[in-house]
Amino acid sequence: MDEPSSPTRTANRLLAFAHTRPWHGWANRITLLRALLVMMIAATLPFPEFMASQSISLASLAFVALLLDGLDGWVARRTGMISAFGARFDMEVDAIFILVLCAVLMVLDKVGAWVLAIGAMRYVFIIAGWHWDWLRAELPDSRRRKAICVWQVTTLLICLLPIVGHAQASLLSGMALLLLSASFAMDVRWLRGNAD
């Protein structure tokens, strides 16, 4: 009878399995877990009283999702499982995460409906690309874009905290919207300047 597998052997088998199926890699599983956390937060949107009473729990859940956002990329690089699918999956979860956080702030009446512009901007950009082909061109990798994405989520998380009032949340969200608008403007300008 074969000896039971050691933890190391089991781990190696799991890594080998993930290697042969890039869409099932560990980084994508972490991104999927993050997507589930985001959906859990989104599921509270119809219940503002519950959200108000559980704002610390919601902020904690969102903070875990933010930490996982850094972990999935690290795992992808560490395991050699970087893929176009994984990058796109990560980006889409980021986008819906930001939109959900904006909706939470609006439902909690911490910020006006204008905060949804932060979450909607990427989708407006995509829709504009249906009309103007040059907006669909590939953008170069950008640390600025990644940093602003993290800044958006962090700012929205801070605004969720009970100690942050309406005026402070509006100010912080307004600054986040200005930064995001400037970032999109730079990308649009680059795409226009490099259009064929």
Secondary structure by P-SEA (a helix, b strand, c coil): ccccccaaaaaaaaaaaaaacccccaaaaaaaaaaaaaaaaaaacccaaaaaaaaaaaaaaaaaaaaaaaaaaaaaaaaccccaaaaaaaaaaaaaaaaaaaaaaaaacccccccccccaaaaaaaaaaaacccccccccccaaaaaaaaaaaaaaaaaacccccaaaaaaaaaaaaaaaaaaaaaaaaaaaaacc
